[in-house]
Amino acid sequence: MNLSHIEHIGIAVKSLDEAIPYYENVLGLKCYAIEEVADQKVKTAFFKAGQTKLELLEPTDPESPVAKFIEKRGEGIHHLAFTVDGVEQALEEVAEKGVRLIDKKPRPGAEGLNIAFLHPKSTFGVLTELCEKK
């Protein structure tokens, strides 16, 4: 598997309307995109800090994985996303090495990426996302 860089850091928040002003007015970052990903039941907001992107995730359904995460752990860092060349091949590689997959096949994600998640029980507690541009 060829990881090229951290694609983004996902941060779970209860409300984009409440969180965005912190990132813009306190940290001085600019929200450059807001997007709803219906099948993941989230609304996202993106910021850039140098070469690193931050993705805020607001649940749109109380039964969504992000809503359940906030309920259990509170707001905060939700996942770490890496860019890879070929998500499908990367999933095969990590599965062969015993890593538990949340997604057995890539699926569409925000910003037009193909994405797949690795289960945090196999990744030392860090929900890990693999991403590639379509």
Order of alpha helices (4+ residues) and beta strands (2+ residues): beta-alpha-beta-beta-beta-alpha-beta-alpha-beta-beta-beta
